Amino acid sequence: MRQLSAVSSLPDFQRVMILAAHRTDKLLNQADLARDPALSHPTTHRYLNLLETGFLVRRIRPMATNPSAAIVKGPKLFWTDCGLGACLAEIKSSADATQRLDAGFWLEQTLFQTVDTWRALDSPRRKRHFWRDRAGHEVDFILEEAGKLVALEIKVGIQVTTVT
């Protein structure tokens, strides 16, 4: 990847990877991501594009049926390999993951990998989005095919419920 991208500083690239891992399943703000390691916005943008081109991360776009609706426009960031993302975020065991304040995000990351694998095997290649409004209401994943939608909301808990 270094030869393909001409990454001039592997430590900077690794810092971006680590910081991106800590932003798993969160709205991606590239300016914030660039500010933390004190890199330029174009460099950080290039590193994120390289991670996405190398199939290490995916950016999920929000679903918007009405362009003028109050929908958050930024993508959410996920790792294609939740083990790599967890390692970069210094999660060493399942106990580490469940004791974190962001345990729900890591559960969503794990389920994202499952949904993404399923989509890759599915011939129609269903579209995958999330939905969030300015008030903070959110649906973690929306799968879309031929105008039909399936919404998935992921929660950490001991009881499973369904809503129809």
CYANA upper distance limits for C-alpha pairs under 8 A (distance plus 0.5 A):
  1 MET  CA      5 SER  CA      6.57
  1 MET  CA     50 LEU  CA      8.45
  1 MET  CA     54 GLY  CA      8.08
  2 ARG  CA      6 ALA  CA      5.88
  2 ARG  CA      7 VAL  CA      5.73
  3 GLN  CA      7 VAL  CA      7.98
  5 SER  CA     50 LEU  CA      7.52
  7 VAL  CA     13 PHE  CA      7.86
  9 SER  CA     13 PHE  CA      6.85
 10 LEU  CA     14 GLN  CA      6.52
 11 PRO  CA     15 ARG  CA      6.65
 12 ASP  CA     16 VAL  CA      6.79
 12 ASP  CA     37 PRO  CA      7.89
 12 ASP  CA     39 LEU  CA      8.38
 13 PHE  CA     17 MET  CA      6.83
 13 PHE  CA     47 TYR  CA      7.07
 14 GLN  CA     18 ILE  CA      6.71
 15 ARG  CA     19 LEU  CA      6.57
 15 ARG  CA     37 PRO  CA      7.21
 16 VAL  CA     20 ALA  CA      6.40
 16 VAL  CA     33 LEU  CA      7.83
 16 VAL  CA     34 ALA  CA      8.37
 16 VAL  CA     37 PRO  CA      7.65
 16 VAL  CA     44 THR  CA      7.60
 16 VAL  CA     47 TYR  CA      7.89
 17 MET  CA     21 ALA  CA      6.67
 17 MET  CA     88 LEU  CA      7.71
 18 ILE  CA     22 HIS  CA      7.00
 18 ILE  CA     88 LEU  CA      5.61
 18 ILE  CA     89 ALA  CA      6.69
 19 LEU  CA     23 ARG  CA      7.04
 19 LEU  CA     33 LEU  CA      7.46
 19 LEU  CA     36 ASP  CA      8.48
 19 LEU  CA     89 ALA  CA      8.40
 20 ALA  CA     24 THR  CA      7.05
 20 ALA  CA     33 LEU  CA      7.85
 20 ALA  CA     77 LEU  CA      8.23
 21 ALA  CA     79 TRP  CA      8.10
 21 ALA  CA     85 GLY  CA      5.64
 21 ALA  CA     86 ALA  CA      7.56
 21 ALA  CA     88 LEU  CA      6.44
 21 ALA  CA     89 ALA  CA      5.95
 22 HIS  CA     88 LEU  CA      8.46
 22 HIS  CA     89 ALA  CA      6.09
 23 ARG  CA     27 LEU  CA      8.24
 23 ARG  CA     28 LEU  CA      7.80
 23 ARG  CA     77 LEU  CA      7.52
 24 THR  CA     76 LYS  CA      8.22
 24 THR  CA     77 LEU  CA      6.08
 24 THR  CA     78 PHE  CA      5.88
 24 THR  CA     79 TRP  CA      7.69
 24 THR  CA     85 GLY  CA      8.20
 24 THR  CA    105 PHE  CA      7.25
 24 THR  CA    106 TRP  CA      7.80
 24 THR  CA    109 GLN  CA      7.38
 25 ASP  CA     76 LYS  CA      6.12
 25 ASP  CA     77 LEU  CA      5.89
 25 ASP  CA     78 PHE  CA      6.15
 25 ASP  CA    105 PHE  CA      6.13
 25 ASP  CA    106 TRP  CA      8.10
 25 ASP  CA    108 GLU  CA      7.44
 25 ASP  CA    109 GLN  CA      6.82
 26 LYS  CA     76 LYS  CA      5.80
 26 LYS  CA     77 LEU  CA      6.77
 26 LYS  CA    105 PHE  CA      8.23
 27 LEU  CA     74 GLY  CA      6.60
 27 LEU  CA     75 PRO  CA      6.22
 27 LEU  CA     76 LYS  CA      4.94
 27 LEU  CA     77 LEU  CA      7.29
 28 LEU  CA     74 GLY  CA      6.70
 28 LEU  CA     75 PRO  CA      6.22
 28 LEU  CA     76 LYS  CA      5.90
 28 LEU  CA     77 LEU  CA      6.59
 29 ASN  CA     33 LEU  CA      6.85
 29 ASN  CA     74 GLY  CA      7.74
 30 GLN  CA     34 ALA  CA      6.55
 30 GLN  CA     41 HIS  CA      7.52
 30 GLN  CA     44 THR  CA      7.67
 30 GLN  CA     45 HIS  CA      7.33
 31 ALA  CA     35 ARG  CA      6.63
 31 ALA  CA     41 HIS  CA      6.55
 32 ASP  CA     36 ASP  CA      6.87
 33 LEU  CA     37 PRO  CA      7.89
 33 LEU  CA     44 THR  CA      7.76
 34 ALA  CA     38 ALA  CA      6.57
 34 ALA  CA     39 LEU  CA      5.59
 34 ALA  CA     40 SER  CA      6.51
 34 ALA  CA     41 HIS  CA      5.88
 34 ALA  CA     43 THR  CA      8.43
 34 ALA  CA     44 THR  CA      5.97
 35 ARG  CA     39 LEU  CA      6.72
 35 ARG  CA     40 SER  CA      8.09
 35 ARG  CA     41 HIS  CA      8.37
 39 LEU  CA     43 THR  CA      7.07
 39 LEU  CA     44 THR  CA      7.03
 40 SER  CA     44 THR  CA      6.84
 41 HIS  CA     45 HIS  CA      6.50
 42 PRO  CA     46 ARG  CA      6.56
 43 THR  CA     47 TYR  CA      6.69
 44 THR  CA     48 LEU  CA      6.67
 45 HIS  CA     49 ASN  CA      6.66
 46 ARG  CA     50 LEU  CA      6.60
 47 TYR  CA     51 LEU  CA      6.70
 48 LEU  CA     52 GLU  CA      6.68
 49 ASN  CA     53 THR  CA      6.41
 50 LEU  CA     54 GLY  CA      6.46
 51 LEU  CA     55 PHE  CA      6.86
 51 LEU  CA     56 LEU  CA      5.71
 51 LEU  CA     57 VAL  CA      6.22
 52 GLU  CA     56 LEU  CA      6.20
 52 GLU  CA     57 VAL  CA      5.37
 52 GLU  CA     58 ARG  CA      6.22
 52 GLU  CA     59 ARG  CA      8.26
 55 PHE  CA     80 THR  CA      7.22
 56 LEU  CA     79 TRP  CA      6.31
 56 LEU  CA     80 THR  CA      5.83
 56 LEU  CA     81 ASP  CA      7.45
 57 VAL  CA     77 LEU  CA      7.39
 57 VAL  CA     78 PHE  CA      6.02
 57 VAL  CA     79 TRP  CA      4.73
 57 VAL  CA     80 THR  CA      5.83
 58 ARG  CA     77 LEU  CA      6.45
 58 ARG  CA     78 PHE  CA      5.81
 58 ARG  CA     79 TRP  CA      6.71
 58 ARG  CA     80 THR  CA      7.16
 59 ARG  CA     75 PRO  CA      6.12
 59 ARG  CA     76 LYS  CA      5.97
 59 ARG  CA     77 LEU  CA      5.21
 59 ARG  CA     78 PHE  CA      6.87
 60 ILE  CA     75 PRO  CA      5.69
 60 ILE  CA     76 LYS  CA      5.64
 60 ILE  CA     77 LEU  CA      6.95
 60 ILE  CA     78 PHE  CA      8.15
 60 ILE  CA    128 ARG  CA      7.69
 60 ILE  CA    129 HIS  CA      6.34
 60 ILE  CA    130 PHE  CA      7.53
 61 ARG  CA     73 LYS  CA      8.06
 61 ARG  CA     74 GLY  CA      7.47
 61 ARG  CA     75 PRO  CA      5.10
 61 ARG  CA     76 LYS  CA      7.24
 61 ARG  CA    128 ARG  CA      8.47
 61 ARG  CA    129 HIS  CA      6.02
 61 ARG  CA    130 PHE  CA      7.21
 62 PRO  CA     71 ILE  CA      8.18
 62 PRO  CA     72 VAL  CA      7.53
 62 PRO  CA     73 LYS  CA      6.80
 62 PRO  CA     74 GLY  CA      7.64
 62 PRO  CA     75 PRO  CA      6.73
 62 PRO  CA     76 LYS  CA      8.50
 62 PRO  CA    129 HIS  CA      5.77
 62 PRO  CA    130 PHE  CA      5.33
 62 PRO  CA    131 TRP  CA      5.79
 62 PRO  CA    132 ARG  CA      7.74
 63 MET  CA    129 HIS  CA      5.89
 63 MET  CA    130 PHE  CA      6.31
 63 MET  CA    131 TRP  CA      5.90
 63 MET  CA    142 ILE  CA      8.30
 64 ALA  CA     69 ALA  CA      7.92
 64 ALA  CA     71 ILE  CA      7.18
 64 ALA  CA    131 TRP  CA      8.13
 65 THR  CA     69 ALA  CA      8.45
 70 ALA  CA    133 ASP  CA      6.35
 70 ALA  CA    134 ARG  CA      6.50
 71 ILE  CA    131 TRP  CA      8.00
 71 ILE  CA    132 ARG  CA      6.55
 71 ILE  CA    133 ASP  CA      5.15
 71 ILE  CA    134 ARG  CA      6.71
 72 VAL  CA    131 TRP  CA      8.45
 72 VAL  CA    132 ARG  CA      6.51
 72 VAL  CA    133 ASP  CA      6.33
 72 VAL  CA    134 ARG  CA      6.77
 78 PHE  CA    109 GLN  CA      6.77
 78 PHE  CA    112 PHE  CA      7.90
 79 TRP  CA     84 LEU  CA      8.02
 79 TRP  CA     85 GLY  CA      6.33
 79 TRP  CA    109 GLN  CA      7.68
 79 TRP  CA    113 GLN  CA      8.12
 80 THR  CA    113 GLN  CA      6.35
 80 THR  CA    116 ASP  CA      8.32
 81 ASP  CA     85 GLY  CA      7.00
 81 ASP  CA    113 GLN  CA      7.18
 82 CYS  CA     86 ALA  CA      6.45
 82 CYS  CA    109 GLN  CA      6.78
 82 CYS  CA    110 THR  CA      6.25
 82 CYS  CA    113 GLN  CA      7.29
 83 GLY  CA     87 CYS  CA      6.55
 84 LEU  CA     88 LEU  CA      6.70
 85 GLY  CA     89 ALA  CA      6.72
 86 ALA  CA     90 GLU  CA      6.66
 86 ALA  CA     91 ILE  CA      5.54
 86 ALA  CA     92 LYS  CA      7.97
 86 ALA  CA    106 TRP  CA      8.47
 87 CYS  CA     91 ILE  CA      5.98
 87 CYS  CA     92 LYS  CA      7.05
 91 ILE  CA     96 ASP  CA      6.09
 91 ILE  CA     97 ALA  CA      6.55
 92 LYS  CA     96 ASP  CA      6.76
 92 LYS  CA     97 ALA  CA      8.44
 93 SER  CA     97 ALA  CA      7.07
 94 SER  CA     98 THR  CA      6.75
 95 ALA  CA     99 GLN  CA      6.65
 96 ASP  CA    100 ARG  CA      7.00
 97 ALA  CA    103 ALA  CA      6.20
 97 ALA  CA    106 TRP  CA      7.67
 98 THR  CA    103 ALA  CA      5.85
 99 GLN  CA    103 ALA  CA      7.36
102 ASP  CA    106 TRP  CA      7.23
103 ALA  CA    107 LEU  CA      6.83
103 ALA  CA    156 VAL  CA      7.98
104 GLY  CA    108 GLU  CA      6.74
104 GLY  CA    154 ILE  CA      8.07
104 GLY  CA    155 LYS  CA      6.72
104 GLY  CA    156 VAL  CA      6.01
105 PHE  CA    109 GLN  CA      6.62
106 TRP  CA    110 THR  CA      6.68
107 LEU  CA    111 LEU  CA      6.78
107 LEU  CA    154 ILE  CA      8.06
107 LEU  CA    155 LYS  CA      8.43
107 LEU  CA    156 VAL  CA      7.78
108 GLU  CA    112 PHE  CA      6.38
108 GLU  CA    140 ASP  CA      8.22
108 GLU  CA    154 ILE  CA      6.69
109 GLN  CA    113 GLN  CA      6.94
110 THR  CA    114 THR  CA      7.17
111 LEU  CA    115 VAL  CA      6.63
112 PHE  CA    116 ASP  CA      6.37
113 GLN  CA    117 THR  CA      6.57
114 THR  CA    118 TRP  CA      6.67
115 VAL  CA    119 ARG  CA      6.60
116 ASP  CA    120 ALA  CA      6.76
117 THR  CA    121 LEU  CA      7.04
118 TRP  CA    122 ASP  CA      6.73
119 ARG  CA    123 SER  CA      8.46
119 ARG  CA    125 ARG  CA      6.13
119 ARG  CA    126 ARG  CA      6.88
120 ALA  CA    125 ARG  CA      7.23
121 LEU  CA    125 ARG  CA      8.45
122 ASP  CA    126 ARG  CA      8.01
124 PRO  CA    145 GLU  CA      8.20
126 ARG  CA    143 LEU  CA      6.78
126 ARG  CA    144 GLU  CA      6.05
126 ARG  CA    145 GLU  CA      5.65
127 LYS  CA    143 LEU  CA      6.20
127 LYS  CA    144 GLU  CA      5.51
127 LYS  CA    145 GLU  CA      7.02
128 ARG  CA    141 PHE  CA      7.24
128 ARG  CA    142 ILE  CA      6.21
128 ARG  CA    143 LEU  CA      5.24
128 ARG  CA    144 GLU  CA      6.86
129 HIS  CA    141 PHE  CA      6.15
129 HIS  CA    142 ILE  CA      5.51
129 HIS  CA    143 LEU  CA      7.02
129 HIS  CA    144 GLU  CA      8.50
130 PHE  CA    138 GLU  CA      8.04
130 PHE  CA    139 VAL  CA      6.33
130 PHE  CA    140 ASP  CA      5.75
130 PHE  CA    141 PHE  CA      5.11
130 PHE  CA    142 ILE  CA      5.93
131 TRP  CA    138 GLU  CA      5.93
131 TRP  CA    139 VAL  CA      5.64
131 TRP  CA    140 ASP  CA      7.32
131 TRP  CA    141 PHE  CA      7.87
131 TRP  CA    142 ILE  CA      7.84
132 ARG  CA    136 GLY  CA      6.60
132 ARG  CA    137 HIS  CA      5.95
132 ARG  CA    138 GLU  CA      4.71
132 ARG  CA    139 VAL  CA      7.01
133 ASP  CA    137 HIS  CA      6.08
133 ASP  CA    138 GLU  CA      7.23
139 VAL  CA    151 ALA  CA      7.19
139 VAL  CA    152 LEU  CA      7.06
139 VAL  CA    153 GLU  CA      5.94
140 ASP  CA    151 ALA  CA      8.14
140 ASP  CA    152 LEU  CA      6.47
140 ASP  CA    153 GLU  CA      5.56
140 ASP  CA    154 ILE  CA      7.00
141 PHE  CA    151 ALA  CA      6.35
141 PHE  CA    152 LEU  CA      5.54
141 PHE  CA    153 GLU  CA      7.14
142 ILE  CA    149 LEU  CA      6.98
142 ILE  CA    150 VAL  CA      6.08
142 ILE  CA    151 ALA  CA      4.99
142 ILE  CA    152 LEU  CA      6.71
143 LEU  CA    149 LEU  CA      6.14
143 LEU  CA    150 VAL  CA      5.63
143 LEU  CA    151 ALA  CA      6.98
144 GLU  CA    148 LYS  CA      6.10
144 GLU  CA    149 LEU  CA      5.15
144 GLU  CA    150 VAL  CA      7.08
145 GLU  CA    149 LEU  CA      7.20
